[in-house]
Amino acid sequence: MAGPYAAINVLIQPRSSRDEIVGMHDGRLKIKISAPPVDGKANERLTEVLARVFHIPKSSVEIIRGRSSKLKTVRLAGVDTKTREEFLSKFR
């Protein structure tokens, strides 16, 4: 992936009643995901949620650490560090 990118640490809570960003939790962005953690469905839904929030294609969202964990690091291609920090500041 060429161009700017930012990484974001997230904590997901699968099987929630709806998809929503809750806020910061232990230095990670906590996101509730409606999909179950089965067959990659929660990861896929997380990708969709972050793509929508950052206005980037789903293909620009890549889970680079924690694919089978609730604690994940996600790479956002096309998002610079300043944009990421402005977004995260809303939840601090």
PDB file of N, CA, C and O in Angstrom:
ATOM      1  N   MET A   1       0.841  -1.181   0.000  1.00  0.00           N
ATOM      2  CA  MET A   1       0.000   0.000   0.000  1.00  0.00           C
ATOM      3  C   MET A   1       0.887   1.245   0.000  1.00  0.00           C
ATOM      4  O   MET A   1       1.629   1.487   0.951  1.00  0.00           O
ATOM      5  N   ALA A   2       0.805   2.009  -1.044  1.00  0.00           N
ATOM      6  CA  ALA A   2       1.591   3.232  -1.141  1.00  0.00           C
ATOM      7  C   ALA A   2       0.769   4.412  -0.631  1.00  0.00           C
ATOM      8  O   ALA A   2      -0.455   4.335  -0.531  1.00  0.00           O
ATOM      9  N   GLY A   3       1.454   5.490  -0.313  1.00  0.00           N
ATOM     10  CA  GLY A   3       0.768   6.678   0.162  1.00  0.00           C
ATOM     11  C   GLY A   3       0.661   6.697   1.667  1.00  0.00           C
ATOM     12  O   GLY A   3       1.200   5.831   2.355  1.00  0.00           O
ATOM     13  N   PRO A   4      -0.049   7.705   2.178  1.00  0.00           N
ATOM     14  CA  PRO A   4      -0.138   7.816   3.639  1.00  0.00           C
ATOM     15  C   PRO A   4      -0.980   6.688   4.233  1.00  0.00           C
ATOM     16  O   PRO A   4      -1.896   6.157   3.605  1.00  0.00           O
ATOM     17  N   TYR A   5      -0.630   6.354   5.455  1.00  0.00           N
ATOM     18  CA  TYR A   5      -1.455   5.395   6.186  1.00  0.00           C
ATOM     19  C   TYR A   5      -1.286   5.662   7.674  1.00  0.00           C
ATOM     20  O   TYR A   5      -0.302   6.261   8.109  1.00  0.00           O
ATOM     21  N   ALA A   6      -2.247   5.213   8.427  1.00  0.00           N
ATOM     22  CA  ALA A   6      -2.193   5.334   9.879  1.00  0.00           C
ATOM     23  C   ALA A   6      -2.614   3.995  10.466  1.00  0.00           C
ATOM     24  O   ALA A   6      -3.427   3.276   9.885  1.00  0.00           O
ATOM     25  N   ALA A   7      -2.060   3.675  11.608  1.00  0.00           N
ATOM     26  CA  ALA A   7      -2.465   2.464  12.323  1.00  0.00           C
ATOM     27  C   ALA A   7      -3.300   2.884  13.519  1.00  0.00           C
ATOM     28  O   ALA A   7      -3.084   3.945  14.104  1.00  0.00           O
ATOM     29  N   ILE A   8      -4.247   2.046  13.869  1.00  0.00           N
ATOM     30  CA  ILE A   8      -5.110   2.328  15.003  1.00  0.00           C
ATOM     31  C   ILE A   8      -5.287   1.033  15.797  1.00  0.00           C
ATOM     32  O   ILE A   8      -5.511  -0.031  15.219  1.00  0.00           O
ATOM     33  N   ASN A   9      -5.186   1.129  17.103  1.00  0.00           N
ATOM     34  CA  ASN A   9      -5.395  -0.014  17.985  1.00  0.00           C
ATOM     35  C   ASN A   9      -6.847  -0.018  18.419  1.00  0.00           C
ATOM     36  O   ASN A   9      -7.370   0.996  18.883  1.00  0.00           O
ATOM     37  N   VAL A  10      -7.491  -1.155  18.269  1.00  0.00           N
ATOM     38  CA  VAL A  10      -8.906  -1.253  18.618  1.00  0.00           C
ATOM     39  C   VAL A  10      -9.168  -2.444  19.539  1.00  0.00           C
ATOM     40  O   VAL A  10      -8.420  -3.421  19.567  1.00  0.00           O
ATOM     41  N   LEU A  11     -10.243  -2.322  20.277  1.00  0.00           N
ATOM     42  CA  LEU A  11     -10.803  -3.399  21.088  1.00  0.00           C
ATOM     43  C   LEU A  11     -12.207  -3.598  20.559  1.00  0.00           C
ATOM     44  O   LEU A  11     -13.013  -2.668  20.584  1.00  0.00           O
ATOM     45  N   ILE A  12     -12.516  -4.787  20.082  1.00  0.00           N
ATOM     46  CA  ILE A  12     -13.864  -5.000  19.583  1.00  0.00           C
ATOM     47  C   ILE A  12     -14.687  -5.829  20.561  1.00  0.00           C
ATOM     48  O   ILE A  12     -14.173  -6.684  21.282  1.00  0.00           O
ATOM     49  N   GLN A  13     -15.964  -5.546  20.553  1.00  0.00           N
ATOM     50  CA  GLN A  13     -16.926  -6.314  21.341  1.00  0.00           C
ATOM     51  C   GLN A  13     -17.937  -6.886  20.346  1.00  0.00           C
ATOM     52  O   GLN A  13     -18.885  -6.202  19.961  1.00  0.00           O
ATOM     53  N   PRO A  14     -17.738  -8.136  19.932  1.00  0.00           N
ATOM     54  CA  PRO A  14     -18.650  -8.735  18.953  1.00  0.00           C
ATOM     55  C   PRO A  14     -20.008  -9.071  19.565  1.00  0.00           C
ATOM     56  O   PRO A  14     -20.193  -9.028  20.781  1.00  0.00           O
ATOM     57  N   ARG A  15     -20.937  -9.401  18.696  1.00  0.00           N
ATOM     58  CA  ARG A  15     -22.305  -9.780  19.081  1.00  0.00           C
ATOM     59  C   ARG A  15     -23.028  -8.674  19.839  1.00  0.00           C
ATOM     60  O   ARG A  15     -23.832  -8.954  20.729  1.00  0.00           O
ATOM     61  N   SER A  16     -22.754  -7.450  19.502  1.00  0.00           N
ATOM     62  CA  SER A  16     -23.447  -6.326  20.119  1.00  0.00           C
ATOM     63  C   SER A  16     -24.793  -6.142  19.409  1.00  0.00           C
ATOM     64  O   SER A  16     -25.018  -6.707  18.338  1.00  0.00           O
ATOM     65  N   SER A  17     -25.669  -5.361  20.003  1.00  0.00           N
ATOM     66  CA  SER A  17     -26.965  -5.133  19.374  1.00  0.00           C
ATOM     67  C   SER A  17     -26.850  -4.247  18.138  1.00  0.00           C
ATOM     68  O   SER A  17     -27.719  -4.272  17.266  1.00  0.00           O
ATOM     69  N   ARG A  18     -25.756  -3.453  18.066  1.00  0.00           N
ATOM     70  CA  ARG A  18     -25.541  -2.598  16.891  1.00  0.00           C
ATOM     71  C   ARG A  18     -24.061  -2.256  16.780  1.00  0.00           C
ATOM     72  O   ARG A  18     -23.287  -2.456  17.716  1.00  0.00           O
ATOM     73  N   ASP A  19     -23.689  -1.740  15.629  1.00  0.00           N
ATOM     74  CA  ASP A  19     -22.310  -1.300  15.417  1.00  0.00           C
ATOM     75  C   ASP A  19     -22.187   0.125  15.945  1.00  0.00           C
ATOM     76  O   ASP A  19     -22.954   1.009  15.564  1.00  0.00           O
ATOM     77  N   GLU A  20     -21.208   0.337  16.832  1.00  0.00           N
ATOM     78  CA  GLU A  20     -20.992   1.696  17.327  1.00  0.00           C
ATOM     79  C   GLU A  20     -19.612   1.829  17.948  1.00  0.00           C
ATOM     80  O   GLU A  20     -19.061   0.880  18.504  1.00  0.00           O
ATOM     81  N   ILE A  21     -19.072   3.036  17.836  1.00  0.00           N
ATOM     82  CA  ILE A  21     -17.811   3.350  18.478  1.00  0.00           C
ATOM     83  C   ILE A  21     -18.138   3.879  19.862  1.00  0.00           C
ATOM     84  O   ILE A  21     -18.858   4.867  20.009  1.00  0.00           O
ATOM     85  N   VAL A  22     -17.605   3.218  20.871  1.00  0.00           N
ATOM     86  CA  VAL A  22     -17.948   3.523  22.255  1.00  0.00           C
ATOM     87  C   VAL A  22     -17.038   4.610  22.826  1.00  0.00           C
ATOM     88  O   VAL A  22     -17.517   5.514  23.511  1.00  0.00           O
ATOM     89  N   GLY A  23     -15.744   4.535  22.555  1.00  0.00           N
ATOM     90  CA  GLY A  23     -14.784   5.485  23.107  1.00  0.00           C
ATOM     91  C   GLY A  23     -13.463   4.786  23.359  1.00  0.00           C
ATOM     92  O   GLY A  23     -13.227   3.686  22.860  1.00  0.00           O
ATOM     93  N   MET A  24     -12.611   5.423  24.129  1.00  0.00           N
ATOM     94  CA  MET A  24     -11.292   4.853  24.407  1.00  0.00           C
ATOM     95  C   MET A  24     -11.367   3.935  25.627  1.00  0.00           C
ATOM     96  O   MET A  24     -12.088   4.210  26.586  1.00  0.00           O
ATOM     97  N   HIS A  25     -10.612   2.848  25.570  1.00  0.00           N
ATOM     98  CA  HIS A  25     -10.538   1.879  26.663  1.00  0.00           C
ATOM     99  C   HIS A  25      -9.104   1.360  26.712  1.00  0.00           C
ATOM    100  O   HIS A  25      -8.672   0.646  25.807  1.00  0.00           O
ATOM    101  N   ASP A  26      -8.376   1.708  27.748  1.00  0.00           N
ATOM    102  CA  ASP A  26      -6.975   1.291  27.908  1.00  0.00           C
ATOM    103  C   ASP A  26      -6.122   1.631  26.681  1.00  0.00           C
ATOM    104  O   ASP A  26      -5.306   0.821  26.241  1.00  0.00           O
ATOM    105  N   GLY A  27      -6.317   2.828  26.137  1.00  0.00           N
ATOM    106  CA  GLY A  27      -5.521   3.283  25.008  1.00  0.00           C
ATOM    107  C   GLY A  27      -5.950   2.735  23.660  1.00  0.00           C
ATOM    108  O   GLY A  27      -5.269   2.964  22.660  1.00  0.00           O
ATOM    109  N   ARG A  28      -7.050   2.023  23.610  1.00  0.00           N
ATOM    110  CA  ARG A  28      -7.572   1.468  22.359  1.00  0.00           C
ATOM    111  C   ARG A  28      -8.965   2.026  22.100  1.00  0.00           C
ATOM    112  O   ARG A  28      -9.709   2.335  23.031  1.00  0.00           O
ATOM    113  N   LEU A  29      -9.300   2.148  20.839  1.00  0.00           N
ATOM    114  CA  LEU A  29     -10.637   2.570  20.463  1.00  0.00           C
ATOM    115  C   LEU A  29     -11.570   1.367  20.589  1.00  0.00           C
ATOM    116  O   LEU A  29     -11.376   0.356  19.915  1.00  0.00           O
ATOM    117  N   LYS A  30     -12.571   1.475  21.443  1.00  0.00           N
ATOM    118  CA  LYS A  30     -13.509   0.369  21.642  1.00  0.00           C
ATOM    119  C   LYS A  30     -14.656   0.508  20.652  1.00  0.00           C
ATOM    120  O   LYS A  30     -15.308   1.547  20.551  1.00  0.00           O
ATOM    121  N   ILE A  31     -14.876  -0.592  19.922  1.00  0.00           N
ATOM    122  CA  ILE A  31     -15.918  -0.606  18.900  1.00  0.00           C
ATOM    123  C   ILE A  31     -16.808  -1.817  19.128  1.00  0.00           C
ATOM    124  O   ILE A  31     -16.328  -2.947  19.209  1.00  0.00           O
ATOM    125  N   LYS A  32     -18.107  -1.573  19.232  1.00  0.00           N
ATOM    126  CA  LYS A  32     -19.074  -2.670  19.326  1.00  0.00           C
ATOM    127  C   LYS A  32     -19.441  -3.089  17.906  1.00  0.00           C
ATOM    128  O   LYS A  32     -19.722  -2.251  17.049  1.00  0.00           O
ATOM    129  N   ILE A  33     -19.432  -4.390  17.677  1.00  0.00           N
ATOM    130  CA  ILE A  33     -19.700  -4.964  16.363  1.00  0.00           C
ATOM    131  C   ILE A  33     -20.886  -5.919  16.487  1.00  0.00           C
ATOM    132  O   ILE A  33     -20.931  -6.744  17.400  1.00  0.00           O
ATOM    133  N   SER A  34     -21.840  -5.804  15.570  1.00  0.00           N
ATOM    134  CA  SER A  34     -23.026  -6.657  15.637  1.00  0.00           C
ATOM    135  C   SER A  34     -22.752  -8.098  15.187  1.00  0.00           C
ATOM    136  O   SER A  34     -23.482  -9.013  15.566  1.00  0.00           O
ATOM    137  N   ALA A  35     -21.728  -8.297  14.400  1.00  0.00           N
ATOM    138  CA  ALA A  35     -21.436  -9.638  13.875  1.00  0.00           C
ATOM    139  C   ALA A  35     -20.783 -10.527  14.940  1.00  0.00           C
ATOM    140  O   ALA A  35     -20.096 -10.031  15.832  1.00  0.00           O
ATOM    141  N   PRO A  36     -20.999 -11.829  14.840  1.00  0.00           N
ATOM    142  CA  PRO A  36     -20.353 -12.761  15.764  1.00  0.00           C
ATOM    143  C   PRO A  36     -18.895 -13.001  15.361  1.00  0.00           C
ATOM    144  O   PRO A  36     -18.531 -12.792  14.203  1.00  0.00           O
ATOM    145  N   PRO A  37     -18.057 -13.441  16.313  1.00  0.00           N
ATOM    146  CA  PRO A  37     -16.655 -13.721  15.993  1.00  0.00           C
ATOM    147  C   PRO A  37     -16.474 -15.116  15.383  1.00  0.00           C
ATOM    148  O   PRO A  37     -15.693 -15.927  15.881  1.00  0.00           O
ATOM    149  N   VAL A  38     -17.196 -15.375  14.315  1.00  0.00           N
ATOM    150  CA  VAL A  38     -17.188 -16.685  13.671  1.00  0.00           C
ATOM    151  C   VAL A  38     -16.866 -16.507  12.190  1.00  0.00           C
ATOM    152  O   VAL A  38     -17.449 -15.653  11.522  1.00  0.00           O
ATOM    153  N   ASP A  39     -15.941 -17.310  11.682  1.00  0.00           N
ATOM    154  CA  ASP A  39     -15.595 -17.303  10.259  1.00  0.00           C
ATOM    155  C   ASP A  39     -15.196 -15.922   9.748  1.00  0.00           C
ATOM    156  O   ASP A  39     -15.451 -15.594   8.589  1.00  0.00           O
ATOM    157  N   GLY A  40     -14.572 -15.112  10.600  1.00  0.00           N
ATOM    158  CA  GLY A  40     -14.100 -13.799  10.174  1.00  0.00           C
ATOM    159  C   GLY A  40     -15.180 -12.740  10.013  1.00  0.00           C
ATOM    160  O   GLY A  40     -14.908 -11.651   9.509  1.00  0.00           O
ATOM    161  N   LYS A  41     -16.409 -13.050  10.438  1.00  0.00           N
ATOM    162  CA  LYS A  41     -17.508 -12.098  10.255  1.00  0.00           C
ATOM    163  C   LYS A  41     -17.314 -10.816  11.055  1.00  0.00           C
ATOM    164  O   LYS A  41     -17.631  -9.734  10.560  1.00  0.00           O
ATOM    165  N   ALA A  42     -16.803 -10.911  12.278  1.00  0.00           N
ATOM    166  CA  ALA A  42     -16.570  -9.709  13.081  1.00  0.00           C
ATOM    167  C   ALA A  42     -15.454  -8.865  12.465  1.00  0.00           C
ATOM    168  O   ALA A  42     -15.542  -7.637  12.465  1.00  0.00           O
ATOM    169  N   ASN A  43     -14.423  -9.497  11.949  1.00  0.00           N
ATOM    170  CA  ASN A  43     -13.342  -8.762  11.285  1.00  0.00           C
ATOM    171  C   ASN A  43     -13.862  -8.048  10.043  1.00  0.00           C
ATOM    172  O   ASN A  43     -13.516  -6.894   9.788  1.00  0.00           O
ATOM    173  N   GLU A  44     -14.684  -8.733   9.283  1.00  0.00           N
ATOM    174  CA  GLU A  44     -15.255  -8.131   8.075  1.00  0.00           C
ATOM    175  C   GLU A  44     -16.117  -6.917   8.439  1.00  0.00           C
ATOM    176  O   GLU A  44     -16.052  -5.875   7.787  1.00  0.00           O
ATOM    177  N   ARG A  45     -16.915  -7.071   9.480  1.00  0.00           N
ATOM    178  CA  ARG A  45     -17.788  -5.956   9.890  1.00  0.00           C
ATOM    179  C   ARG A  45     -16.954  -4.798  10.427  1.00  0.00           C
ATOM    180  O   ARG A  45     -17.268  -3.640  10.153  1.00  0.00           O
ATOM    181  N   LEU A  46     -15.898  -5.087  11.184  1.00  0.00           N
ATOM    182  CA  LEU A  46     -14.999  -4.044  11.673  1.00  0.00           C
ATOM    183  C   LEU A  46     -14.409  -3.267  10.501  1.00  0.00           C
ATOM    184  O   LEU A  46     -14.338  -2.038  10.535  1.00  0.00           O
ATOM    185  N   THR A  47     -13.991  -3.984   9.475  1.00  0.00           N
ATOM    186  CA  THR A  47     -13.448  -3.350   8.282  1.00  0.00           C
ATOM    187  C   THR A  47     -14.472  -2.409   7.656  1.00  0.00           C
ATOM    188  O   THR A  47     -14.131  -1.294   7.261  1.00  0.00           O
ATOM    189  N   GLU A  48     -15.711  -2.846   7.564  1.00  0.00           N
ATOM    190  CA  GLU A  48     -16.777  -2.016   6.999  1.00  0.00           C
ATOM    191  C   GLU A  48     -17.020  -0.764   7.838  1.00  0.00           C
ATOM    192  O   GLU A  48     -17.186   0.330   7.299  1.00  0.00           O
ATOM    193  N   VAL A  49     -17.041  -0.931   9.141  1.00  0.00           N
ATOM    194  CA  VAL A  49     -17.291   0.203  10.035  1.00  0.00           C
ATOM    195  C   VAL A  49     -16.177   1.243   9.913  1.00  0.00           C
ATOM    196  O   VAL A  49     -16.451   2.435   9.772  1.00  0.00           O
ATOM    197  N   LEU A  50     -14.932   0.799   9.967  1.00  0.00           N
ATOM    198  CA  LEU A  50     -13.818   1.749   9.877  1.00  0.00           C
ATOM    199  C   LEU A  50     -13.734   2.400   8.502  1.00  0.00           C
ATOM    200  O   LEU A  50     -13.389   3.578   8.401  1.00  0.00           O
ATOM    201  N   ALA A  51     -14.038   1.665   7.453  1.00  0.00           N
ATOM    202  CA  ALA A  51     -14.044   2.243   6.108  1.00  0.00           C
ATOM    203  C   ALA A  51     -15.091   3.358   6.018  1.00  0.00           C
ATOM    204  O   ALA A  51     -14.833   4.413   5.439  1.00  0.00           O
ATOM    205  N   ARG A  52     -16.252   3.119   6.583  1.00  0.00           N
ATOM    206  CA  ARG A  52     -17.314   4.124   6.560  1.00  0.00           C
ATOM    207  C   ARG A  52     -16.920   5.359   7.373  1.00  0.00           C
ATOM    208  O   ARG A  52     -17.113   6.487   6.920  1.00  0.00           O
ATOM    209  N   VAL A  53     -16.377   5.152   8.553  1.00  0.00           N
ATOM    210  CA  VAL A  53     -16.009   6.257   9.436  1.00  0.00           C
ATOM    211  C   VAL A  53     -14.914   7.135   8.829  1.00  0.00           C
ATOM    212  O   VAL A  53     -14.973   8.360   8.931  1.00  0.00           O
ATOM    213  N   PHE A  54     -13.924   6.516   8.205  1.00  0.00           N
ATOM    214  CA  PHE A  54     -12.797   7.268   7.651  1.00  0.00           C
ATOM    215  C   PHE A  54     -12.974   7.602   6.162  1.00  0.00           C
ATOM    216  O   PHE A  54     -12.078   8.179   5.546  1.00  0.00           O
ATOM    217  N   HIS A  55     -14.116   7.242   5.592  1.00  0.00           N
ATOM    218  CA  HIS A  55     -14.430   7.555   4.188  1.00  0.00           C
ATOM    219  C   HIS A  55     -13.367   7.012   3.229  1.00  0.00           C
ATOM    220  O   HIS A  55     -12.868   7.718   2.353  1.00  0.00           O
ATOM    221  N   ILE A  56     -13.045   5.745   3.427  1.00  0.00           N
ATOM    222  CA  ILE A  56     -12.080   5.070   2.561  1.00  0.00           C
ATOM    223  C   ILE A  56     -12.693   3.742   2.107  1.00  0.00           C
ATOM    224  O   ILE A  56     -13.626   3.247   2.739  1.00  0.00           O
ATOM    225  N   PRO A  57     -12.177   3.161   1.016  1.00  0.00           N
ATOM    226  CA  PRO A  57     -12.699   1.859   0.580  1.00  0.00           C
ATOM    227  C   PRO A  57     -12.367   0.757   1.595  1.00  0.00           C
ATOM    228  O   PRO A  57     -11.371   0.840   2.313  1.00  0.00           O
ATOM    229  N   LYS A  58     -13.208  -0.265   1.640  1.00  0.00           N
ATOM    230  CA  LYS A  58     -12.951  -1.390   2.541  1.00  0.00           C
ATOM    231  C   LYS A  58     -11.594  -2.018   2.268  1.00  0.00           C
ATOM    232  O   LYS A  58     -10.945  -2.522   3.185  1.00  0.00           O
ATOM    233  N   SER A  59     -11.166  -1.990   1.025  1.00  0.00           N
ATOM    234  CA  SER A  59      -9.872  -2.583   0.670  1.00  0.00           C
ATOM    235  C   SER A  59      -8.697  -1.804   1.266  1.00  0.00           C
ATOM    236  O   SER A  59      -7.568  -2.295   1.270  1.00  0.00           O
ATOM    237  N   SER A  60      -8.957  -0.595   1.768  1.00  0.00           N
ATOM    238  CA  SER A  60      -7.907   0.218   2.387  1.00  0.00           C
ATOM    239  C   SER A  60      -7.779  -0.027   3.884  1.00  0.00           C
ATOM    240  O   SER A  60      -6.942   0.584   4.549  1.00  0.00           O
ATOM    241  N   VAL A  61      -8.602  -0.915   4.408  1.00  0.00           N
ATOM    242  CA  VAL A  61      -8.567  -1.258   5.835  1.00  0.00           C
ATOM    243  C   VAL A  61      -8.003  -2.671   5.957  1.00  0.00           C
ATOM    244  O   VAL A  61      -8.538  -3.620   5.385  1.00  0.00           O
ATOM    245  N   GLU A  62      -6.915  -2.791   6.711  1.00  0.00           N
ATOM    246  CA  GLU A  62      -6.252  -4.092   6.849  1.00  0.00           C
ATOM    247  C   GLU A  62      -5.948  -4.374   8.314  1.00  0.00           C
ATOM    248  O   GLU A  62      -5.315  -3.562   8.989  1.00  0.00           O
ATOM    249  N   ILE A  63      -6.394  -5.511   8.799  1.00  0.00           N
ATOM    250  CA  ILE A  63      -6.062  -5.927  10.160  1.00  0.00           C
ATOM    251  C   ILE A  63      -4.654  -6.508  10.107  1.00  0.00           C
ATOM    252  O   ILE A  63      -4.424  -7.549   9.492  1.00  0.00           O
ATOM    253  N   ILE A  64      -3.714  -5.823  10.758  1.00  0.00           N
ATOM    254  CA  ILE A  64      -2.321  -6.266  10.687  1.00  0.00           C
ATOM    255  C   ILE A  64      -1.879  -7.030  11.925  1.00  0.00           C
ATOM    256  O   ILE A  64      -0.812  -7.645  11.921  1.00  0.00           O
ATOM    257  N   ARG A  65      -2.677  -7.001  12.978  1.00  0.00           N
ATOM    258  CA  ARG A  65      -2.350  -7.755  14.187  1.00  0.00           C
ATOM    259  C   ARG A  65      -3.648  -8.083  14.919  1.00  0.00           C
ATOM    260  O   ARG A  65      -4.520  -7.226  15.061  1.00  0.00           O
ATOM    261  N   GLY A  66      -3.772  -9.332  15.384  1.00  0.00           N
ATOM    262  CA  GLY A  66      -4.908  -9.715  16.216  1.00  0.00           C
ATOM    263  C   GLY A  66      -6.128 -10.206  15.469  1.00  0.00           C
ATOM    264  O   GLY A  66      -7.250 -10.008  15.934  1.00  0.00           O
ATOM    265  N   ARG A  67      -5.943 -10.838  14.330  1.00  0.00           N
ATOM    266  CA  ARG A  67      -7.099 -11.296  13.546  1.00  0.00           C
ATOM    267  C   ARG A  67      -8.035 -12.205  14.346  1.00  0.00           C
ATOM    268  O   ARG A  67      -9.243 -12.201  14.106  1.00  0.00           O
ATOM    269  N   SER A  68      -7.506 -12.973  15.282  1.00  0.00           N
ATOM    270  CA  SER A  68      -8.349 -13.889  16.059  1.00  0.00           C
ATOM    271  C   SER A  68      -8.498 -13.423  17.504  1.00  0.00           C
ATOM    272  O   SER A  68      -8.815 -14.223  18.385  1.00  0.00           O
ATOM    273  N   SER A  69      -8.272 -12.143  17.751  1.00  0.00           N
ATOM    274  CA  SER A  69      -8.339 -11.577  19.093  1.00  0.00           C
ATOM    275  C   SER A  69      -9.290 -10.385  19.108  1.00  0.00           C
ATOM    276  O   SER A  69      -9.602  -9.810  18.065  1.00  0.00           O
ATOM    277  N   LYS A  70      -9.746 -10.023  20.307  1.00  0.00           N
ATOM    278  CA  LYS A  70     -10.543  -8.806  20.454  1.00  0.00           C
ATOM    279  C   LYS A  70      -9.669  -7.561  20.369  1.00  0.00           C
ATOM    280  O   LYS A  70     -10.157  -6.470  20.076  1.00  0.00           O
ATOM    281  N   LEU A  71      -8.370  -7.732  20.628  1.00  0.00           N
ATOM    282  CA  LEU A  71      -7.410  -6.633  20.546  1.00  0.00           C
ATOM    283  C   LEU A  71      -6.758  -6.685  19.181  1.00  0.00           C
ATOM    284  O   LEU A  71      -6.115  -7.675  18.834  1.00  0.00           O
ATOM    285  N   LYS A  72      -6.919  -5.627  18.404  1.00  0.00           N
ATOM    286  CA  LYS A  72      -6.434  -5.620  17.031  1.00  0.00           C
ATOM    287  C   LYS A  72      -5.675  -4.331  16.731  1.00  0.00           C
ATOM    288  O   LYS A  72      -5.891  -3.300  17.369  1.00  0.00           O
ATOM    289  N   THR A  73      -4.791  -4.412  15.755  1.00  0.00           N
ATOM    290  CA  THR A  73      -4.175  -3.233  15.176  1.00  0.00           C
ATOM    291  C   THR A  73      -4.593  -3.222  13.716  1.00  0.00           C
ATOM    292  O   THR A  73      -4.448  -4.212  12.999  1.00  0.00           O
ATOM    293  N   VAL A  74      -5.116  -2.071  13.291  1.00  0.00           N
ATOM    294  CA  VAL A  74      -5.662  -1.948  11.951  1.00  0.00           C
ATOM    295  C   VAL A  74      -4.905  -0.859  11.203  1.00  0.00           C
ATOM    296  O   VAL A  74      -4.654   0.222  11.736  1.00  0.00           O
ATOM    297  N   ARG A  75      -4.551  -1.160   9.974  1.00  0.00           N
ATOM    298  CA  ARG A  75      -3.868  -0.191   9.108  1.00  0.00           C
ATOM    299  C   ARG A  75      -4.904   0.439   8.186  1.00  0.00           C
ATOM    300  O   ARG A  75      -5.685  -0.260   7.539  1.00  0.00           O
ATOM    301  N   LEU A  76      -4.899   1.775   8.134  1.00  0.00           N
ATOM    302  CA  LEU A  76      -5.844   2.520   7.314  1.00  0.00           C
ATOM    303  C   LEU A  76      -5.079   3.233   6.203  1.00  0.00           C
ATOM    304  O   LEU A  76      -4.465   4.273   6.442  1.00  0.00           O
ATOM    305  N   ALA A  77      -5.109   2.688   5.007  1.00  0.00           N
ATOM    306  CA  ALA A  77      -4.417   3.305   3.872  1.00  0.00           C
ATOM    307  C   ALA A  77      -5.200   4.533   3.421  1.00  0.00           C
ATOM    308  O   ALA A  77      -6.428   4.506   3.343  1.00  0.00           O
ATOM    309  N   GLY A  78      -4.478   5.602   3.127  1.00  0.00           N
ATOM    310  CA  GLY A  78      -5.127   6.835   2.689  1.00  0.00           C
ATOM    311  C   GLY A  78      -5.529   7.745   3.827  1.00  0.00           C
ATOM    312  O   GLY A  78      -6.119   8.801   3.601  1.00  0.00           O
ATOM    313  N   VAL A  79      -5.213   7.345   5.057  1.00  0.00           N
ATOM    314  CA  VAL A  79      -5.501   8.155   6.236  1.00  0.00           C
ATOM    315  C   VAL A  79      -4.172   8.565   6.844  1.00  0.00           C
ATOM    316  O   VAL A  79      -3.344   7.711   7.163  1.00  0.00           O
ATOM    317  N   ASP A  80      -3.962   9.861   7.006  1.00  0.00           N
ATOM    318  CA  ASP A  80      -2.702  10.299   7.599  1.00  0.00           C
ATOM    319  C   ASP A  80      -2.818  10.363   9.118  1.00  0.00           C
ATOM    320  O   ASP A  80      -3.912  10.279   9.676  1.00  0.00           O
ATOM    321  N   THR A  81      -1.689  10.511   9.763  1.00  0.00           N
ATOM    322  CA  THR A  81      -1.642  10.517  11.224  1.00  0.00           C
ATOM    323  C   THR A  81      -2.465  11.654  11.807  1.00  0.00           C
ATOM    324  O   THR A  81      -3.117  11.474  12.836  1.00  0.00           O
ATOM    325  N   LYS A  82      -2.448  12.806  11.179  1.00  0.00           N
ATOM    326  CA  LYS A  82      -3.210  13.961  11.671  1.00  0.00           C
ATOM    327  C   LYS A  82      -4.713  13.665  11.679  1.00  0.00           C
ATOM    328  O   LYS A  82      -5.406  13.969  12.651  1.00  0.00           O
ATOM    329  N   THR A  83      -5.205  13.077  10.603  1.00  0.00           N
ATOM    330  CA  THR A  83      -6.629  12.721  10.519  1.00  0.00           C
ATOM    331  C   THR A  83      -6.987  11.709  11.602  1.00  0.00           C
ATOM    332  O   THR A  83      -8.026  11.827  12.251  1.00  0.00           O
ATOM    333  N   ARG A  84      -6.119  10.714  11.794  1.00  0.00           N
ATOM    334  CA  ARG A  84      -6.363   9.711  12.842  1.00  0.00           C
ATOM    335  C   ARG A  84      -6.434  10.371  14.206  1.00  0.00           C
ATOM    336  O   ARG A  84      -7.346  10.088  14.983  1.00  0.00           O
ATOM    337  N   GLU A  85      -5.488  11.245  14.509  1.00  0.00           N
ATOM    338  CA  GLU A  85      -5.456  11.905  15.821  1.00  0.00           C
ATOM    339  C   GLU A  85      -6.665  12.805  16.034  1.00  0.00           C
ATOM    340  O   GLU A  85      -7.212  12.854  17.136  1.00  0.00           O
ATOM    341  N   GLU A  86      -7.087  13.513  15.002  1.00  0.00           N
ATOM    342  CA  GLU A  86      -8.286  14.352  15.117  1.00  0.00           C
ATOM    343  C   GLU A  86      -9.507  13.487  15.425  1.00  0.00           C
ATOM    344  O   GLU A  86     -10.346  13.862  16.244  1.00  0.00           O
ATOM    345  N   PHE A  87      -9.605  12.330  14.769  1.00  0.00           N
ATOM    346  CA  PHE A  87     -10.723  11.430  15.012  1.00  0.00           C
ATOM    347  C   PHE A  87     -10.683  10.883  16.434  1.00  0.00           C
ATOM    348  O   PHE A  87     -11.694  10.913  17.135  1.00  0.00           O
ATOM    349  N   LEU A  88      -9.533  10.386  16.865  1.00  0.00           N
ATOM    350  CA  LEU A  88      -9.409   9.793  18.200  1.00  0.00           C
ATOM    351  C   LEU A  88      -9.626  10.821  19.305  1.00  0.00           C
ATOM    352  O   LEU A  88     -10.096  10.468  20.387  1.00  0.00           O
ATOM    353  N   SER A  89      -9.295  12.077  19.056  1.00  0.00           N
ATOM    354  CA  SER A  89      -9.451  13.121  20.076  1.00  0.00           C
ATOM    355  C   SER A  89     -10.914  13.313  20.469  1.00  0.00           C
ATOM    356  O   SER A  89     -11.198  13.810  21.559  1.00  0.00           O
ATOM    357  N   LYS A  90     -11.828  12.933  19.612  1.00  0.00           N
ATOM    358  CA  LYS A  90     -13.270  13.032  19.917  1.00  0.00           C
ATOM    359  C   LYS A  90     -13.678  12.085  21.045  1.00  0.00           C
ATOM    360  O   LYS A  90     -14.711  12.280  21.685  1.00  0.00           O
ATOM    361  N   PHE A  91     -12.864  11.064  21.282  1.00  0.00           N
ATOM    362  CA  PHE A  91     -13.225  10.025  22.254  1.00  0.00           C
ATOM    363  C   PHE A  91     -12.358  10.036  23.502  1.00  0.00           C
ATOM    364  O   PHE A  91     -12.528   9.188  24.378  1.00  0.00           O
ATOM    365  N   ARG A  92     -11.448  10.966  23.595  1.00  0.00           N
ATOM    366  CA  ARG A  92     -10.570  11.017  24.763  1.00  0.00           C
ATOM    367  C   ARG A  92     -11.166  11.860  25.858  1.00  0.00           C
ATOM    368  O   ARG A  92     -10.560  12.013  26.918  1.00  0.00           O
TER     369      ARG A  92
END
